[in-house]
């Protein structure tokens, strides 16, 4: 936009956030505009506009002029009343800056406000395990369908633990998403990474960001999976995938995380992302994965991590990845039969709860239909499965379509169980990834949660909305 005469170069008007979300019960939403620089008096116009929300029905239209005196850089607040009219779904409207005087409109010049009809009480968002099924707070069998949000697993920068990828949960809700997986780094949680500390992200800041995200997600009826994605050794600052959780820090990490979230039954704990081992896994691999020493003495065991969680008093559902980067449940699978999966050697650690609250985890990539046979055996052993990662980065929807064909009610997994007359709500799944700038993996194109241009993203959104009845 061309500034009016008298504009000072480099002086900008913009909103502090590209999006806002508000509970209908709040009665209003406050949108903040900023002015950078301090030369001369300046002003800018603002106005609301309908989106899926309608002025006069869902909110009260607002327009006017924001003015600053010379040298004034304080923020200006625009308060938009929100109607109490009953909503059956999320709706949104926008607020836009225009007609600047004495400055230029920067970015974001428009912000999207999403109105959520009601807050969901934490007590009504809870997950537990019964047999091979997930059960909600009302006792109903249900399926989780969600997304990952990458960012928290790496060293922080610019005072931001999210690395510029803070999720828009209100936008997720419009997709029909009901679970989000947050990959974490034990180094950031425990304060071991100097890069994060130098960026202003202390353990308190990092932990508060996760707590706030879980609260915001749960208020919208979205469950949360906290995943130990990257460990702290050998370099303290997480910088890549390791074979297994470590004996030095991982149990301490889970003890502290469990203590922080043990009162929230809508939060699940995934012990370690994509443990490795031999391919195919040997009997020793499966045993050492549970007891320790999967690839060496530096590796702790899944049992030790689960013990740390239960010792903290947490009864939350715990997720246990299978081996070979969470791909196969098979045992001693000869390479010549690599396109099938023999009866699994996979077994869970021992839960001290009277009704074990454990779930098996598989990742579904690269024509993973070859691993379905073993997964079906796990389901028939009365163990639930969540696919905490799946997706297509190659411009196709090959694996995505295969996931839905296997995991959804009535699909191949259900058929493997139906022979015994068992009803089944489906296997849960979590797509990689609700991030922008991640190439073919990106489901979104910006912080507003706008759809990226890939066929994969379009397929995920359409399927989730269909399954959620949106």
C-alpha positions as CSV (number, residue, x, y, z in Angstrom):
1,X,0.0,0.0,0.0
2,X,1.4,3.4,-0.9
3,X,1.6,5.7,2.1
4,X,0.0,9.1,2.1
5,X,2.2,12.2,1.8
6,X,4.1,12.9,5.0
7,X,4.6,9.2,5.8
8,X,7.9,8.4,7.5
9,X,9.7,5.5,5.9
10,X,10.0,2.4,8.1
11,X,7.1,3.4,10.4
12,X,4.5,0.7,10.4
13,X,1.0,0.0,11.6
14,X,0.1,-3.7,12.1
15,X,-1.7,-6.1,14.3
16,X,0.2,-7.8,17.1
17,X,-1.2,-11.2,16.0
18,X,-2.4,-12.7,12.7
19,X,-5.3,-14.5,14.4
20,X,-7.3,-14.5,17.7
21,X,-9.7,-17.0,19.2
22,X,-12.3,-16.2,21.8
23,X,-14.9,-18.2,23.7
24,X,-18.4,-17.0,23.1
25,X,-19.0,-16.8,26.8
26,X,-16.2,-14.1,27.1
27,X,-18.6,-11.5,25.6
28,X,-15.9,-9.6,23.6
29,X,-12.5,-9.9,22.0
30,X,-9.7,-7.4,22.2
31,X,-7.6,-7.0,19.1
32,X,-4.3,-5.1,19.5
33,X,-2.8,-2.8,16.9
34,X,0.8,-1.5,17.1
35,X,2.8,1.4,15.7
36,X,6.5,1.0,15.3
37,X,8.7,4.1,15.2
38,X,8.2,7.4,16.9
39,X,8.4,10.2,14.3
40,X,5.3,12.5,14.0
41,X,1.6,12.0,14.5
42,X,0.0,9.2,12.7
43,X,-3.4,7.4,12.2
44,X,-4.9,4.4,10.6
45,X,-8.5,3.3,9.9
46,X,-9.9,-0.1,11.0
47,X,-13.1,-2.1,10.2
48,X,-14.5,-5.5,10.8
49,X,-15.8,-7.7,8.0
50,X,-17.9,-10.8,7.9
51,X,-16.4,-14.2,7.5
52,X,-18.4,-17.2,8.5
53,X,-19.6,-15.0,11.4
54,X,-22.2,-12.4,10.6
55,X,-22.2,-8.9,12.1
56,X,-25.4,-8.2,14.1
57,X,-25.8,-11.9,14.7
58,X,-22.5,-13.2,16.0
59,X,-20.6,-10.0,16.7
60,X,-21.1,-6.2,16.7
61,X,-19.4,-4.5,13.7
62,X,-16.7,-2.0,14.6
63,X,-14.9,0.7,12.6
64,X,-13.1,3.9,13.3
65,X,-9.7,5.5,13.4
66,X,-6.7,4.8,15.6
67,X,-4.5,7.8,16.3
68,X,-1.0,8.3,17.7
69,X,0.7,11.6,18.8
70,X,4.3,12.3,17.8
71,X,6.6,10.0,19.8
72,X,3.8,7.7,20.9
73,X,4.4,4.0,20.3
74,X,1.9,2.5,22.8
75,X,-0.6,-0.1,21.5
76,X,-4.2,0.6,20.6
77,X,-6.9,-1.9,21.5
78,X,-10.0,-2.6,19.4
79,X,-12.8,-4.2,21.4
80,X,-15.4,-6.2,19.4
81,X,-18.5,-7.4,21.3
82,X,-19.3,-11.1,20.7
83,X,-23.0,-12.2,20.7
84,X,-24.5,-14.7,23.0
85,X,-26.6,-16.1,20.2
86,X,-26.2,-19.9,20.2
87,X,-23.6,-21.3,17.9
88,X,-23.3,-24.9,16.7
89,X,-19.8,-24.5,15.3
90,X,-16.8,-22.2,15.1
91,X,-17.3,-19.0,13.1
92,X,-14.9,-16.2,12.2
93,X,-14.7,-12.6,11.1
94,X,-11.8,-10.3,10.2
95,X,-10.5,-6.9,11.3
96,X,-8.4,-4.9,8.7
97,X,-6.3,-1.8,8.9
98,X,-6.4,0.7,6.0
99,X,-5.9,4.4,4.9
100,X,-2.7,5.1,6.9
101,X,-1.5,8.6,7.5
102,X,2.0,9.2,8.7
103,X,3.0,5.6,8.4
104,X,2.7,2.5,6.2
105,X,0.5,-0.5,6.9
106,X,2.7,-3.5,7.6
107,X,2.0,-7.1,8.1
108,X,-0.3,-8.5,9.4
109,X,-2.7,-5.8,8.2
110,X,-5.6,-8.1,8.8
111,X,-6.4,-10.5,11.6
112,X,-8.8,-13.4,11.7
113,X,-11.0,-13.7,14.9
114,X,-12.5,-17.2,15.5
115,X,-15.5,-17.4,17.9
116,X,-15.7,-20.8,19.7
117,X,-19.2,-21.5,20.9
118,X,-18.5,-23.0,24.3
119,X,-15.6,-23.9,26.5
120,X,-15.2,-27.6,27.0
121,X,-14.5,-28.4,30.6
122,X,-11.4,-30.5,31.3
123,X,-13.6,-33.0,33.1
124,X,-15.5,-33.7,29.8
125,X,-12.3,-34.3,27.8
126,X,-10.6,-37.4,29.0
127,X,-9.2,-40.6,27.4
128,X,-8.7,-44.1,28.8
129,X,-8.0,-47.5,27.5
130,X,-10.4,-50.5,27.5
131,X,-9.1,-53.5,25.6
132,X,-8.0,-52.4,22.1
133,X,-10.2,-49.3,22.2
134,X,-10.0,-45.7,23.4
135,X,-12.8,-44.5,25.7
136,X,-13.9,-40.9,26.2
137,X,-15.1,-39.2,29.4
138,X,-18.7,-40.3,28.7
139,X,-17.7,-44.0,28.3
140,X,-18.0,-44.0,24.5
141,X,-15.6,-45.7,22.2
142,X,-14.0,-43.2,19.9
143,X,-11.3,-42.5,17.3
144,X,-8.6,-39.8,17.5
145,X,-7.9,-37.9,14.2
146,X,-5.2,-35.2,14.5
147,X,-2.0,-33.5,13.6
148,X,1.5,-33.1,14.8
149,X,3.0,-29.6,15.5
150,X,6.7,-29.6,15.1
151,X,8.9,-26.9,16.7
152,X,9.2,-27.6,20.4
153,X,11.6,-30.5,19.8
154,X,14.5,-28.3,18.6
155,X,16.6,-25.6,20.2
156,X,14.6,-22.4,20.6
157,X,15.4,-19.0,19.1
158,X,14.2,-15.4,19.4
159,X,12.5,-16.0,22.8
160,X,10.1,-18.4,21.1
161,X,10.0,-22.1,22.2
162,X,7.7,-22.7,19.2
163,X,10.3,-21.5,16.7
164,X,7.7,-19.5,14.9
165,X,5.2,-22.3,14.7
166,X,2.7,-21.7,17.6
167,X,-0.4,-23.6,16.6
168,X,-3.8,-22.1,15.9
169,X,-6.1,-24.6,17.8
170,X,-9.3,-22.8,16.7
171,X,-8.3,-23.3,13.1
172,X,-7.6,-27.0,13.8
173,X,-11.1,-27.3,15.2
174,X,-12.5,-26.2,11.8
175,X,-10.7,-29.2,10.2
176,X,-12.4,-31.6,12.6
177,X,-9.2,-32.3,14.4
178,X,-9.6,-33.8,17.9
179,X,-6.0,-34.5,18.9
180,X,-2.6,-32.8,18.6
181,X,0.8,-34.3,19.1
182,X,3.5,-32.1,20.5
183,X,7.1,-33.4,19.9
184,X,9.3,-32.3,22.9
185,X,13.0,-32.1,23.7
186,X,14.2,-33.2,27.2
187,X,17.0,-30.7,27.0
188,X,14.6,-27.7,26.7
189,X,12.4,-29.0,29.5
190,X,15.3,-29.6,31.8
191,X,17.3,-26.5,30.9
192,X,20.3,-28.3,29.4
193,X,20.5,-26.5,26.0
194,X,22.6,-23.3,26.0
195,X,21.1,-22.2,22.6
196,X,17.6,-22.2,24.0
197,X,18.7,-20.5,27.2
198,X,20.6,-17.8,25.3
199,X,17.4,-17.3,23.2
200,X,15.6,-16.4,26.4
201,X,13.7,-19.7,26.7
202,X,14.3,-21.0,30.2
203,X,12.7,-24.3,31.4
204,X,9.9,-22.2,33.0
205,X,9.2,-20.4,29.7
206,X,9.3,-23.7,27.8
207,X,7.1,-25.6,30.2
208,X,4.6,-22.7,30.4
209,X,4.2,-22.7,26.7
210,X,3.3,-26.5,26.7
211,X,0.9,-26.0,29.7
212,X,-0.8,-23.1,27.9
213,X,-1.1,-25.1,24.6
214,X,-2.6,-28.1,26.4
215,X,-5.1,-25.9,28.2
216,X,-6.1,-24.1,25.0
217,X,-6.4,-27.3,23.1
218,X,-8.5,-29.0,25.8
219,X,-10.8,-26.0,26.0
220,X,-11.7,-26.7,22.4
221,X,-12.2,-30.4,23.0
222,X,-8.8,-31.4,21.5
223,X,-6.7,-34.1,23.2
224,X,-2.9,-33.7,23.5
225,X,-0.1,-36.2,23.1
226,X,3.3,-35.2,24.6
227,X,6.1,-37.0,22.8
228,X,9.7,-37.3,23.9
229,X,11.0,-36.7,20.4
230,X,14.7,-35.8,20.8
231,X,16.9,-36.5,23.8
232,X,19.7,-34.5,25.4
233,X,22.7,-36.7,24.8
234,X,25.4,-36.7,23.6
235,X,25.2,-32.9,22.8
236,X,22.7,-31.6,25.3
237,X,21.0,-29.4,22.7
238,X,18.8,-31.7,20.7
239,X,19.9,-31.9,17.1
240,X,18.5,-35.1,15.6
241,X,17.1,-38.5,16.0
242,X,18.6,-41.0,18.5
243,X,18.1,-44.7,18.7
244,X,16.5,-44.7,22.1
245,X,15.8,-42.6,25.2
246,X,18.8,-42.2,27.5
247,X,19.7,-43.4,31.0
248,X,20.9,-40.0,32.1
249,X,18.0,-37.6,31.6
250,X,14.9,-39.3,30.1
251,X,13.4,-40.8,33.3
252,X,13.8,-37.4,35.0
253,X,12.1,-35.7,32.0
254,X,9.1,-38.0,32.3
255,X,8.9,-37.7,36.0
256,X,8.6,-33.9,35.8
257,X,6.2,-34.0,32.8
258,X,4.0,-36.5,34.5
259,X,4.0,-34.4,37.7
260,X,2.9,-31.4,35.7
261,X,0.1,-33.1,33.8
262,X,-1.0,-35.9,36.1
263,X,-4.3,-34.1,36.8
264,X,-5.2,-33.8,33.2
265,X,-6.7,-37.0,31.7
266,X,-6.9,-35.4,28.2
267,X,-3.1,-35.5,28.0
268,X,-1.2,-38.7,26.9
269,X,2.5,-39.4,27.1
270,X,4.5,-41.0,24.3
271,X,7.6,-42.5,25.8
272,X,10.0,-42.1,22.9
273,X,9.7,-41.3,19.2
274,X,10.8,-44.0,16.7
275,X,13.2,-46.3,18.6
276,X,15.5,-48.2,16.3
277,X,17.3,-51.5,16.8
278,X,18.1,-54.1,14.2
279,X,16.1,-54.7,11.1
280,X,14.3,-57.0,11.4
281,X,14.1,-56.8,15.2
282,X,15.5,-59.7,17.1
283,X,14.0,-61.2,20.2
284,X,16.9,-59.5,22.1
285,X,15.9,-56.2,20.6
286,X,12.3,-56.5,21.9
287,X,13.5,-57.5,25.4
288,X,16.2,-54.9,25.6
289,X,13.8,-52.2,24.4
290,X,11.7,-52.9,27.5
291,X,14.5,-53.5,30.0
292,X,17.3,-51.3,28.6
293,X,20.3,-51.5,26.3
294,X,18.6,-51.6,23.0
295,X,21.7,-50.4,21.1
296,X,24.0,-50.0,24.0
297,X,24.3,-49.2,27.7
298,X,23.4,-45.6,27.1
299,X,19.8,-46.6,26.3
300,X,17.2,-46.8,29.0
301,X,14.2,-49.1,28.7
302,X,10.6,-48.4,28.2
303,X,9.8,-50.0,31.6
304,X,12.0,-47.4,33.4
305,X,10.3,-44.6,31.6
306,X,6.8,-45.9,32.4
307,X,7.9,-46.5,36.1
308,X,9.0,-42.8,36.3
309,X,5.5,-41.7,35.1
310,X,3.6,-44.0,37.5
311,X,5.9,-43.1,40.4
312,X,4.9,-39.5,39.9
313,X,1.3,-40.5,40.5
314,X,0.2,-40.0,36.9
315,X,-2.5,-42.4,35.6
316,X,-2.5,-40.9,32.1
317,X,-2.6,-43.1,29.0
318,X,1.0,-43.9,27.9
319,X,2.0,-44.6,24.3
320,X,4.7,-47.1,23.4
321,X,6.3,-47.0,20.0
322,X,7.3,-50.1,18.1
323,X,10.8,-50.6,16.8
324,X,12.5,-49.8,13.4
325,X,11.5,-46.1,13.6
326,X,8.0,-47.2,14.8
327,X,7.4,-49.1,11.6
328,X,7.1,-52.9,12.3
329,X,5.7,-55.1,15.1
330,X,7.4,-58.1,13.5
331,X,10.0,-60.4,15.0
332,X,12.9,-62.1,13.1
333,X,11.2,-61.2,9.8
334,X,13.5,-62.5,6.9
335,X,14.3,-59.9,4.3
336,X,12.9,-62.2,1.6
337,X,9.5,-61.8,3.2
338,X,9.9,-58.1,4.0
339,X,6.6,-57.2,2.4
340,X,4.7,-59.0,5.2
341,X,4.9,-58.8,8.9
342,X,5.1,-62.0,10.9
343,X,3.5,-62.5,14.3
344,X,4.9,-59.7,16.4
345,X,7.6,-59.9,19.0
346,X,6.3,-56.6,20.2
347,X,5.2,-56.5,23.9
348,X,4.4,-53.7,26.3
349,X,6.1,-52.8,29.5
350,X,4.3,-53.8,32.7
351,X,1.8,-51.2,34.0
352,X,1.2,-51.0,37.7
353,X,-2.3,-49.7,37.3
354,X,-5.1,-52.3,37.9
355,X,-6.3,-51.6,34.4
356,X,-3.3,-51.0,32.2
357,X,-3.5,-47.7,30.3
358,X,-1.1,-48.5,27.5
359,X,-1.3,-48.0,23.7
360,X,1.0,-49.3,21.0
361,X,2.3,-46.8,18.4
362,X,3.1,-47.3,14.7
363,X,4.2,-44.8,12.1
364,X,2.7,-45.2,8.6
365,X,5.0,-44.2,5.8
366,X,6.5,-45.6,2.6
367,X,3.8,-48.2,1.6
368,X,3.3,-49.3,5.2
369,X,0.5,-51.6,4.1
370,X,3.2,-54.3,4.3
371,X,3.2,-53.9,8.1
372,X,-0.6,-54.1,8.6
373,X,-0.5,-57.9,9.2
374,X,1.6,-57.4,12.4
375,X,-0.5,-54.5,13.5
376,X,-3.7,-56.6,13.2
377,X,-2.1,-59.2,15.4
378,X,-1.5,-56.5,18.0
379,X,-5.1,-55.4,17.9
380,X,-6.2,-59.0,18.2
381,X,-4.1,-59.2,21.4
382,X,-6.4,-56.5,22.8
383,X,-3.8,-53.7,22.5
384,X,-5.0,-50.4,21.0
385,X,-2.8,-48.7,18.3
386,X,-2.4,-45.0,17.5
387,X,-0.5,-44.0,14.3
388,X,1.2,-40.9,15.8
389,X,2.7,-40.1,12.4
390,X,1.6,-40.6,8.8
391,X,1.6,-38.7,5.6
392,X,2.8,-38.1,2.0
393,X,5.5,-35.6,1.0
394,X,5.8,-36.6,-2.6
395,X,2.8,-34.8,-4.1
396,X,0.6,-37.9,-3.8
397,X,-1.9,-39.2,-1.3
398,X,-0.8,-42.9,-1.5
399,X,-0.1,-43.5,2.1
400,X,-2.8,-41.2,3.4
401,X,-5.4,-43.0,1.5
402,X,-4.0,-46.3,2.7
403,X,-4.2,-45.2,6.3
404,X,-7.8,-44.3,6.1
405,X,-8.6,-47.6,4.3
406,X,-7.0,-49.6,7.1
407,X,-7.7,-47.5,10.2
408,X,-11.3,-46.2,9.8
409,X,-14.3,-48.1,11.1
410,X,-15.2,-50.8,8.7
411,X,-11.6,-50.7,7.1
412,X,-9.0,-53.5,6.9
413,X,-8.2,-53.3,10.6
414,X,-11.8,-53.6,11.6
415,X,-12.3,-56.5,9.2
416,X,-9.5,-58.3,10.9
417,X,-11.4,-58.0,14.1
418,X,-14.9,-58.4,12.9
419,X,-14.4,-62.0,12.1
420,X,-14.6,-62.5,15.8
421,X,-17.8,-60.4,16.1
422,X,-16.0,-57.5,17.6
423,X,-17.2,-53.9,17.0
424,X,-14.4,-51.4,16.6
425,X,-14.2,-47.6,16.5
426,X,-11.1,-47.6,14.3
427,X,-7.4,-47.0,14.8
428,X,-6.5,-43.4,15.7
429,X,-4.1,-41.4,13.5
430,X,-2.1,-38.2,13.6
431,X,-0.8,-36.5,10.4
432,X,2.6,-35.0,10.0
433,X,2.6,-32.0,10.1
434,X,0.6,-28.8,11.1
435,X,3.5,-26.5,10.1
436,X,4.3,-24.1,7.3
437,X,7.7,-24.1,5.5
438,X,8.1,-27.9,5.9
439,X,8.0,-28.7,2.2
440,X,5.7,-31.5,1.1
441,X,4.9,-32.3,4.7
442,X,3.2,-29.0,5.4
443,X,-0.5,-29.2,5.9
444,X,-0.8,-25.4,6.3
445,X,0.6,-22.4,4.5
446,X,0.7,-19.8,7.4
447,X,0.1,-19.2,11.1
448,X,-3.6,-18.8,10.4
449,X,-3.9,-22.5,9.6
450,X,-4.7,-21.8,5.9
451,X,-4.5,-24.9,3.8
452,X,-1.3,-25.6,1.9
453,X,-1.5,-26.3,-1.8
454,X,-0.5,-30.0,-1.6
455,X,-2.9,-32.9,-2.5
456,X,-1.9,-34.5,0.8
457,X,-3.1,-31.5,2.8
458,X,-6.4,-31.2,0.9
459,X,-7.0,-35.0,1.5
460,X,-6.4,-34.7,5.2
461,X,-8.6,-31.7,5.7
462,X,-11.5,-33.1,3.6
463,X,-11.3,-36.5,5.3
464,X,-11.2,-35.1,8.8
465,X,-14.1,-32.8,8.2
466,X,-16.1,-35.6,6.7
467,X,-15.4,-37.9,9.7
468,X,-16.3,-35.1,12.1
469,X,-19.5,-34.3,10.3
470,X,-18.4,-30.8,9.4
